[in-house]
Amino acid sequence: KNELAERVVVSTRENNIECRIALGRAPLGSKCVAPCGCSGSQKWIEFRQFNRLRRTDPSQWVQCQTCRQPFQIALFAETAGVPAQLLGLMLDRKELPRAALLACLCVAAWCGALLPALCRLVVSRPVWQQYPHWSKLTHLPLPLKLWLGKALLQQLAGGYLALERRLLWARLVEAETALLDR
């Protein structure tokens, strides 16, 4: 607890902390942390900035580039409640939110309006009017079909990963930061 008190401070009018990441004063009332052994003006980082950056690019936030000491991340998680610790565990294991989002998308696609819409599209007149154009794909040699299938899967995976980063990851990091910042 004593080490934590030395490493966490709230920016106030009397003690307006300078954040070394934002290169300016931390907003009043924001939590600032000293995650490494740096001192002076390099000591403090606004917690929201630090958490967002360490979740965005974890490999850059293992060790301080100035003092070469490892960042003491576990120290700040100790004060967090159970919801923040569970969310942190989920963010530490990237496959958990990814699997949860993929499962939700599959359930929504299967149970929702996507399946009837897809069926309606497959039997629609415009699709079958284009049959002479897309039927050529069905008569392609197998290696070319496999290559086209691979290219299509890569496009789908890229779109899914972009959706994951935009919708899920950023919101989970913000929720974790809000829970830890209390």
Long-range contacts (C-beta under 8 A, 24 or more apart in sequence): 3-75, 4-75, 4-76, 4-78, 4-79, 6-34, 7-33, 7-34, 7-35, 7-72, 7-75, 7-76, 8-32, 8-33, 8-34, 8-47, 8-76, 8-79, 9-33, 9-34, 9-44, 11-46, 17-44, 17-46, 18-44, 19-44, 19-45, 19-46, 19-49, 20-44, 20-45, 21-45, 21-46, 21-49, 21-50, 21-53, 22-46, 22-49, 30-181, 31-181, 33-76, 35-64, 35-71, 35-72, 35-73, 35-75, 35-76, 36-64, 36-66, 36-67, 36-69, 36-70, 36-71, 36-72, 37-64, 37-67, 37-69, 38-64, 38-66, 38-67, 42-66, 47-76, 47-177, 47-180, 47-181, 48-177, 48-181, 51-173, 51-176, 51-177, 51-180, 52-173, 52-174, 52-177, 55-91, 55-169, 55-173, 55-176, 56-173, 76-180, 77-180, 79-180, 80-179, 80-180, 81-179, 81-182, 83-179, 84-176, 84-179, 84-180, 87-172, 87-175, 87-176, 87-179, 88-176, 88-180, 90-172, 91-172, 91-173, 91-176, 97-164, 97-168, 97-169, 97-172, 98-164, 101-164, 101-167, 101-168, 102-160, 105-160
